[in-house]
Amino acid sequence: MSTAISRAPAGTGLPRRRWGLLRERDFRLLWIGETTSGFGSSLTSVALPLVAVTTLGASTLEVALLAAAAWIPWVIIGLPAGAWIDRLPRRPVMLACDAASLLLFLSVPAAAWAGALTIGQLLAVALLAGTCKVFFQTAYQVYLPAVVAPADLPEGNARLQGAESAVQVAGPGAAGVIAQVLGAVTGLLADAATFLVSALCLLGIRTREAPPARERRATTLRREIGEGLRFVARDPYLRVLTVFGAASNLGLMGYQAILVVFLVRDVGLTPGVAGGLMAAMSLGGVAGAAGAAHLCRRFGSARAMIACEMLGAPFGLLIPLANPGGGLALAVAGGFVVVAGVVAGNVIKASFRQTYTPRRLMGRVSVSMQFVNYGTIPLGALLGGALGGAIGTRASMWIIMAGLALTGLILLAGPLKRRRDLPSSPAPDSSPASPSVPAAGASASAPDAPSLP
């Protein structure tokens, strides 16, 4: 775990300092690095398909394949990555991923300026960068509790998710402006630079995590992977959240994979306007992250999560109404509410998973859930691309958004509907973990104050 972290202990009644965790040097560095990197990733989510559409004349299916390629690594290496992360020190893994991603995104402008850029290279960059993200994100989720005290995990997750949502507002708009003025390829240079900032911030963190337990290295990788899968499959809360996440991500990526094509080709927007509209939709994430804590305190964490997920998604049916007139406002409003619900739900779920899961299983449990959750993302992207090519992007939007609106019903299939708050630890007989291993942290049901996906 971390070295001594100076703050008012949970439950003492002492007032928290102004700005909370942002006054903590190590968390502030982690927050700055992740916020900067998130801004770059937000740029890329728009710049990469814009490069494909405007520079290479890619088809709707090819643009969807780009989105799928970034997530396929979760299906291929997601499970062993979780076991490896539980064996390795996390910060060196994260630094290696930053360095590799920096080089990958620099290769696109270099190839474009040399006149050698192809769809094949964009697919390769998306695939390899996605591989780096598997290791980075898994390590990051396990690393956060080493920097932040257990009682402060809800605040830490809320601040990180809030910053991520804020840069998702700025990123698409910036990508659109850069594409309009300098060309879409130039936007990828900014993304490459953000990985350098992230690496420098990681190097500046002083807290050192405890080394992984040596005795675990005597077990086989297959056994460790199986332990994480069994924990998720047998736990009634994690199991329902995993199934819901898989269904929800299928719809979310289905519409996101064709959104740029829809706005540019069907609605007739310029890249700059399309980026601005996507930025306005992303403002919902800021509202969702900021309001998650209040909703948990007012209604309870379990009820707040169900409400956010079930009530937000149906507003996505406003997005296919987009047109150059008043329909743009309806589309923005619909996207705003969808994103707000997703981010608020993710804030609550992330804090719950980090406090509920035994520390020794955290990497494997996180990646077991993500293996299923993120495994449907490439399928969603391919579904969106195939439907868009067959029946058009607007009709595809209607179908995908109707399906997304129904996914929240999955949350009513488990014990969540009977609870006000999420539990702080598993029942002794509900998991294969040793009963002597405590849950990592305090309850997420009463946070001081999110996963998309």
C-alpha positions as CSV (number, residue, x, y, z in Angstrom):
1,M,0.0,0.0,0.0
2,S,1.0,3.6,0.1
3,T,3.3,5.3,2.5
4,A,1.8,7.6,5.1
5,I,-0.9,9.8,3.7
6,S,-1.7,12.9,5.7
7,R,-5.4,13.7,5.9
8,A,-8.3,13.7,8.4
9,P,-9.2,10.2,9.2
10,A,-12.6,9.0,7.9
11,G,-15.4,9.2,10.4
12,T,-13.6,11.6,12.8
13,G,-15.8,14.5,11.9
14,L,-12.8,16.7,11.2
15,P,-13.3,19.1,8.3
16,R,-11.5,18.2,5.1
17,R,-9.2,20.8,3.7
18,R,-10.4,23.0,0.9
19,W,-9.8,21.3,-2.5
20,G,-9.7,17.9,-0.8
21,L,-7.4,15.4,-2.5
22,L,-6.1,18.1,-4.9
23,R,-4.0,19.3,-2.0
24,E,-2.2,16.0,-1.9
25,R,0.9,16.2,-4.1
26,D,0.9,12.6,-5.4
27,F,-2.8,12.5,-6.2
28,R,-2.5,15.9,-7.9
29,L,0.3,14.6,-10.1
30,L,-1.7,11.5,-11.0
31,W,-4.8,13.7,-11.7
32,I,-2.8,16.1,-13.9
33,G,-1.2,13.3,-15.9
34,E,-4.5,11.4,-16.4
35,T,-6.4,14.6,-17.3
36,T,-3.8,15.5,-19.9
37,S,-3.7,12.0,-21.3
38,G,-7.5,12.0,-21.3
39,F,-7.5,15.2,-23.3
40,G,-5.3,13.6,-25.9
41,S,-7.4,10.4,-26.1
42,S,-10.5,12.6,-26.5
43,L,-8.7,14.4,-29.4
44,T,-7.9,11.0,-31.0
45,S,-11.4,9.7,-30.7
46,V,-12.5,12.4,-33.2
47,A,-9.2,13.0,-35.0
48,L,-8.6,9.4,-36.0
49,P,-12.0,8.8,-37.7
50,L,-11.7,12.3,-39.3
51,V,-8.3,11.3,-40.7
52,A,-9.9,8.2,-42.1
53,V,-12.9,10.1,-43.6
54,T,-11.4,13.3,-44.8
55,T,-7.8,12.2,-45.7
56,L,-8.3,8.6,-46.9
57,G,-11.9,8.6,-47.9
58,A,-12.7,5.6,-45.7
59,S,-16.1,3.8,-45.8
60,T,-18.5,3.7,-42.9
61,L,-17.4,0.1,-42.1
62,E,-13.7,1.0,-42.2
63,V,-14.3,3.8,-39.7
64,A,-16.2,1.4,-37.5
65,L,-13.3,-1.1,-37.8
66,L,-11.0,1.6,-36.4
67,A,-13.2,1.9,-33.3
68,A,-13.3,-1.9,-33.0
69,A,-9.5,-2.3,-33.3
70,A,-8.9,-0.1,-30.3
71,W,-11.0,-2.5,-28.1
72,I,-10.2,-5.9,-29.5
73,P,-7.1,-6.3,-27.3
74,W,-9.4,-6.5,-24.2
75,V,-10.8,-9.7,-25.7
76,I,-7.4,-11.2,-26.7
77,I,-5.2,-10.3,-23.7
78,G,-7.5,-8.8,-21.1
79,L,-7.6,-11.8,-18.8
80,P,-3.9,-12.6,-18.6
81,A,-3.1,-8.9,-18.3
82,G,-5.0,-8.8,-15.0
83,A,-3.0,-11.6,-13.6
84,W,0.3,-10.1,-14.8
85,I,-0.6,-6.7,-13.3
86,D,-1.3,-8.5,-9.9
87,R,2.3,-9.9,-10.1
88,L,4.1,-6.7,-11.3
89,P,4.8,-3.2,-9.9
90,R,2.2,-1.0,-11.6
91,R,4.0,2.3,-12.1
92,P,6.7,0.8,-14.4
93,V,4.0,-0.9,-16.5
94,M,2.2,2.4,-16.9
95,L,5.4,4.2,-17.9
96,A,6.2,1.6,-20.5
97,C,2.6,2.0,-21.9
98,D,3.0,5.8,-22.1
99,A,6.3,5.5,-24.0
100,A,4.9,3.0,-26.5
101,S,1.7,5.1,-27.1
102,L,3.8,8.2,-27.7
103,L,5.7,6.5,-30.5
104,L,2.6,5.0,-32.1
105,F,0.7,8.2,-32.4
106,L,3.8,10.0,-33.7
107,S,4.0,7.5,-36.6
108,V,0.7,8.7,-38.1
109,P,1.7,12.3,-38.8
110,A,5.1,11.1,-40.0
111,A,3.5,8.7,-42.5
112,A,1.0,11.3,-43.6
113,W,3.6,13.9,-44.3
114,A,5.6,11.3,-46.2
115,G,2.6,10.4,-48.3
116,A,2.6,6.8,-47.1
117,L,-0.4,6.8,-44.7
118,T,-2.9,4.0,-45.2
119,I,-6.0,2.6,-43.5
120,G,-3.9,-0.4,-42.6
121,Q,-1.5,1.7,-40.6
122,L,-4.4,3.5,-38.8
123,L,-5.8,0.1,-37.9
124,A,-2.4,-1.1,-36.6
125,V,-2.0,2.0,-34.5
126,A,-5.4,1.7,-33.0
127,L,-4.8,-2.0,-32.2
128,L,-1.4,-1.5,-30.6
129,A,-2.5,1.6,-28.7
130,G,-5.5,-0.4,-27.5
131,T,-3.1,-3.1,-26.2
132,C,-1.2,-0.5,-24.3
133,K,-4.4,0.8,-22.9
134,V,-5.3,-2.7,-21.6
135,F,-2.2,-2.8,-19.4
136,F,-2.2,0.9,-18.5
137,Q,-5.9,1.0,-17.4
138,T,-5.7,-2.2,-15.4
139,A,-2.5,-1.1,-13.7
140,Y,-4.0,2.3,-13.0
141,Q,-7.1,1.0,-11.3
142,V,-4.9,-1.1,-9.0
143,Y,-2.4,1.7,-8.5
144,L,-4.9,4.4,-7.4
145,P,-5.6,2.8,-3.9
146,A,-1.8,2.9,-3.3
147,V,-1.9,6.7,-3.7
148,V,-5.2,7.4,-2.1
149,A,-6.5,6.2,1.3
150,P,-9.4,3.8,1.1
151,A,-11.9,6.2,2.6
152,D,-11.0,8.8,-0.1
153,L,-11.4,6.5,-3.1
154,P,-14.9,7.9,-3.9
155,E,-13.5,11.4,-4.0
156,G,-10.5,10.3,-6.0
157,N,-12.6,8.5,-8.6
158,A,-15.1,11.4,-8.8
159,R,-12.3,13.9,-9.4
160,L,-10.6,11.7,-12.0
161,Q,-13.9,11.0,-13.8
162,G,-14.9,14.6,-13.6
163,A,-11.7,15.8,-15.1
164,E,-12.0,13.1,-17.8
165,S,-15.5,14.3,-18.6
166,A,-14.3,17.9,-18.8
167,V,-11.5,17.0,-21.3
168,Q,-14.0,15.0,-23.3
169,V,-15.8,18.3,-23.7
170,A,-12.7,20.2,-24.9
171,G,-11.2,17.3,-26.9
172,P,-13.8,16.9,-29.7
173,G,-14.2,20.6,-30.2
174,A,-10.4,21.1,-30.3
175,A,-10.1,18.1,-32.7
176,G,-12.7,19.7,-35.0
177,V,-11.0,23.1,-34.9
178,I,-7.6,21.6,-35.6
179,A,-9.0,19.5,-38.4
180,Q,-10.7,22.5,-39.9
181,V,-7.6,24.8,-39.7
182,L,-4.5,22.5,-39.8
183,G,-5.9,19.2,-40.9
184,A,-7.0,16.2,-38.9
185,V,-3.6,14.5,-38.9
186,T,-2.1,17.4,-36.8
187,G,-4.5,16.6,-33.9
188,L,-2.7,13.3,-33.3
189,L,0.5,15.2,-32.5
190,A,-1.3,16.7,-29.5
191,D,-2.3,13.2,-28.3
192,A,1.3,12.0,-28.6
193,A,2.5,14.9,-26.4
194,T,0.0,14.1,-23.7
195,F,1.6,10.6,-23.2
196,L,4.8,12.4,-22.4
197,V,3.1,14.6,-19.8
198,S,1.5,11.5,-18.3
199,A,4.9,9.8,-18.0
200,L,6.5,12.8,-16.4
201,C,3.8,13.1,-13.8
202,L,4.1,9.4,-12.9
203,L,7.8,9.8,-12.4
204,G,7.2,12.6,-10.0
205,I,4.9,10.6,-7.6
206,R,6.7,9.8,-4.4
207,T,4.4,7.2,-2.9
208,R,5.7,3.7,-3.4
209,E,3.3,0.7,-3.5
210,A,4.0,-2.5,-1.6
211,P,5.6,-5.2,-3.8
212,P,3.3,-8.0,-5.0
213,A,3.2,-11.0,-2.6
214,R,6.0,-13.4,-3.5
215,E,4.0,-16.5,-2.6
216,R,1.5,-15.9,-5.4
217,R,4.2,-16.5,-7.9
218,A,4.2,-20.2,-7.2
219,T,0.7,-20.4,-8.6
220,T,0.0,-20.8,-12.3
221,L,-1.3,-18.0,-14.5
222,R,-4.4,-20.1,-15.4
223,R,-5.3,-20.6,-11.8
224,E,-4.9,-16.9,-11.0
225,I,-7.1,-16.0,-14.0
226,G,-9.7,-18.5,-12.9
227,E,-9.8,-17.1,-9.4
228,G,-10.7,-13.7,-10.6
229,L,-13.3,-15.0,-13.0
230,R,-14.9,-17.2,-10.3
231,F,-15.0,-14.2,-7.8
232,V,-17.0,-12.2,-10.4
233,A,-19.2,-15.0,-11.5
234,R,-20.2,-16.0,-8.0
235,D,-20.7,-12.5,-6.6
236,P,-24.3,-11.4,-7.1
237,Y,-23.4,-7.7,-7.4
238,L,-20.4,-7.9,-9.6
239,R,-22.1,-10.5,-11.8
240,V,-25.1,-8.2,-12.5
241,L,-22.9,-5.2,-13.1
242,T,-20.7,-7.1,-15.5
243,V,-23.7,-8.3,-17.6
244,F,-25.2,-4.8,-17.6
245,G,-21.8,-3.3,-18.6
246,A,-21.5,-5.7,-21.5
247,A,-25.0,-4.9,-22.9
248,S,-24.7,-1.2,-22.3
249,N,-21.3,-0.9,-24.0
250,L,-22.6,-2.8,-27.1
251,G,-25.1,0.1,-27.6
252,L,-22.8,2.9,-26.5
253,M,-20.0,1.9,-28.9
254,G,-22.6,1.0,-31.7
255,Y,-23.6,4.6,-31.9
256,Q,-20.3,6.2,-31.1
257,A,-18.6,4.3,-33.9
258,I,-20.8,5.9,-36.6
259,L,-21.5,9.3,-34.9
260,V,-18.8,11.2,-36.8
261,V,-20.0,9.7,-40.1
262,F,-23.6,10.5,-39.2
263,L,-22.9,14.1,-38.4
264,V,-20.5,14.8,-41.3
265,R,-22.3,12.9,-44.1
266,D,-25.9,12.6,-43.1
267,V,-26.5,15.8,-41.2
268,G,-24.0,17.7,-43.3
269,L,-21.9,19.4,-40.6
270,T,-18.4,20.6,-41.1
271,P,-15.7,18.9,-39.0
272,G,-15.5,21.9,-36.7
273,V,-19.2,22.0,-36.0
274,A,-19.4,18.2,-35.6
275,G,-16.6,18.4,-33.0
276,G,-18.4,21.3,-31.2
277,L,-21.6,19.3,-31.1
278,M,-19.9,16.3,-29.7
279,A,-18.2,18.5,-27.1
280,A,-21.5,19.9,-26.0
281,M,-22.8,16.3,-25.6
282,S,-19.8,15.5,-23.5
283,L,-20.6,18.3,-21.0
284,G,-23.0,15.8,-19.5
285,G,-20.1,13.9,-18.2
286,V,-19.0,16.9,-16.1
287,A,-22.5,17.2,-14.7
288,G,-22.6,13.4,-14.0
289,A,-19.3,13.3,-12.2
290,A,-20.2,16.4,-10.1
291,G,-23.6,15.1,-9.1
292,A,-22.8,11.5,-8.3
293,A,-21.8,12.2,-4.7
294,H,-24.9,14.2,-4.0
295,L,-27.2,11.5,-5.5
296,C,-25.5,8.9,-3.3
297,R,-26.0,10.9,-0.2
298,R,-29.6,11.7,-1.0
299,F,-30.9,8.4,-2.3
300,G,-28.2,5.8,-1.5
301,S,-25.5,4.5,-3.8
302,A,-27.4,1.5,-5.1
303,R,-30.5,3.5,-5.9
304,A,-28.5,6.4,-7.4
305,M,-26.7,4.0,-9.8
306,I,-29.9,2.3,-11.0
307,A,-31.6,5.7,-11.5
308,C,-28.6,7.1,-13.5
309,E,-28.3,4.1,-15.8
310,M,-32.1,3.5,-16.3
311,L,-33.2,7.1,-16.7
312,G,-30.3,8.5,-18.8
313,A,-30.1,6.0,-21.7
314,P,-33.6,6.6,-23.2
315,F,-32.7,10.2,-23.9
316,G,-30.4,8.8,-26.6
317,L,-33.4,8.5,-28.8
318,L,-33.2,12.3,-29.4
319,I,-29.8,11.9,-31.2
320,P,-31.2,10.5,-34.5
321,L,-33.3,13.6,-34.7
322,A,-30.2,15.7,-35.5
323,N,-30.6,18.0,-38.5
324,P,-29.0,21.4,-39.5
325,G,-31.9,23.2,-37.8
326,G,-33.5,22.8,-34.4
327,G,-32.8,19.1,-34.4
328,L,-29.2,19.8,-33.4
329,A,-30.4,21.1,-30.0
330,L,-32.5,17.9,-29.4
331,A,-29.5,15.8,-30.3
332,V,-27.2,17.7,-27.9
333,A,-29.8,17.5,-25.1
334,G,-30.1,13.7,-25.7
335,G,-26.4,13.1,-25.8
336,F,-25.9,15.3,-22.7
337,V,-28.2,13.2,-20.6
338,V,-26.9,9.9,-21.9
339,V,-23.3,10.9,-21.0
340,A,-24.3,12.3,-17.6
341,G,-26.0,9.0,-16.7
342,V,-23.1,6.9,-17.8
343,V,-20.5,8.9,-16.1
344,A,-22.4,9.2,-12.8
345,G,-23.0,5.5,-12.8
346,N,-19.4,4.8,-13.6
347,V,-18.2,7.0,-10.7
348,I,-20.4,4.9,-8.3
349,K,-19.4,1.6,-9.8
350,A,-15.6,2.3,-9.8
351,S,-15.6,3.3,-6.1
352,F,-17.7,0.3,-5.2
353,R,-15.4,-2.2,-7.0
354,Q,-12.3,-0.7,-5.5
355,T,-13.6,-0.8,-2.0
356,Y,-15.6,-4.1,-2.2
357,T,-12.9,-6.3,-3.9
358,P,-10.1,-7.9,-1.7
359,R,-6.9,-6.1,-2.5
360,R,-5.0,-9.2,-3.6
361,L,-7.7,-9.9,-6.3
362,M,-8.2,-6.3,-7.4
363,G,-6.3,-6.5,-10.7
364,R,-7.9,-9.8,-11.7
365,V,-11.4,-8.9,-10.7
366,S,-11.2,-5.5,-12.5
367,V,-9.9,-7.1,-15.7
368,S,-12.4,-10.0,-15.5
369,M,-15.2,-7.5,-15.5
370,Q,-13.6,-5.5,-18.2
371,F,-13.0,-8.6,-20.3
372,V,-16.7,-9.0,-20.6
373,N,-17.6,-5.3,-20.6
374,Y,-15.0,-4.3,-23.1
375,G,-15.4,-7.5,-25.1
376,T,-18.7,-6.3,-26.5
377,I,-17.2,-2.9,-27.6
378,P,-15.6,-4.2,-30.8
379,L,-18.9,-6.0,-31.5
380,G,-20.8,-2.8,-31.0
381,A,-18.5,-0.9,-33.3
382,L,-18.8,-3.6,-36.0
383,L,-22.6,-3.7,-35.5
384,G,-22.9,0.0,-35.9
385,G,-20.7,-0.1,-39.1
386,A,-22.5,-3.0,-40.6
387,L,-25.9,-1.5,-39.9
388,G,-24.8,1.9,-41.2
389,G,-23.5,0.4,-44.4
390,A,-26.7,-1.7,-44.9
391,I,-29.6,0.7,-43.9
392,G,-27.9,4.1,-43.4
393,T,-26.5,5.7,-40.3
394,R,-29.7,7.5,-39.2
395,A,-31.8,4.4,-39.3
396,S,-29.0,2.6,-37.5
397,M,-29.0,5.2,-34.8
398,W,-32.7,4.6,-34.1
399,I,-32.2,0.9,-33.7
400,I,-29.1,1.1,-31.5
401,M,-30.5,3.8,-29.3
402,A,-33.7,1.8,-28.8
403,G,-31.7,-1.2,-27.6
404,L,-29.5,1.0,-25.3
405,A,-32.6,2.4,-23.6
406,L,-33.6,-1.1,-22.5
407,T,-30.3,-2.2,-21.0
408,G,-30.9,-0.6,-17.6
409,L,-33.6,-3.3,-16.9
410,I,-30.7,-5.8,-16.4
411,L,-29.9,-4.0,-13.1
412,L,-33.2,-5.1,-11.7
413,A,-32.3,-8.8,-12.1
414,G,-30.1,-9.0,-9.0
415,P,-30.0,-7.9,-5.4
416,L,-29.4,-4.2,-6.2
417,K,-33.1,-3.4,-6.5
418,R,-33.6,-4.3,-2.8
419,R,-30.8,-2.1,-1.4
420,R,-30.4,1.5,-0.7
421,D,-26.6,1.4,-0.5
422,L,-24.0,-0.9,-2.1
423,P,-22.2,-3.2,0.4
424,S,-18.7,-2.5,1.5
425,S,-17.5,-6.2,1.4
426,P,-18.7,-9.5,0.1
427,A,-20.6,-11.9,2.2
428,P,-18.3,-14.6,3.7
429,D,-19.8,-17.4,1.7
430,S,-20.3,-15.6,-1.6
431,S,-16.7,-15.7,-3.0
432,P,-13.8,-18.0,-3.4
433,A,-11.5,-15.5,-1.7
434,S,-10.1,-16.4,1.7
435,P,-12.4,-15.1,4.4
436,S,-9.3,-13.8,6.2
437,V,-8.7,-11.3,3.4
438,P,-10.6,-8.0,4.1
439,A,-12.2,-5.9,1.5
440,A,-10.0,-3.1,0.3
441,G,-11.4,0.0,1.9
442,A,-14.5,1.6,3.3
443,S,-18.0,1.5,1.9
444,A,-18.8,3.3,-1.3
445,S,-22.4,3.8,-0.1
446,A,-21.6,7.0,1.7
447,P,-18.8,8.6,-0.3
448,D,-17.3,12.0,0.4
449,A,-18.7,13.1,-2.6
450,P,-17.7,7.2,-10.7
451,S,-16.7,3.2,-15.5
452,L,-17.6,4.9,-20.0
453,P,-17.2,1.7,-19.7
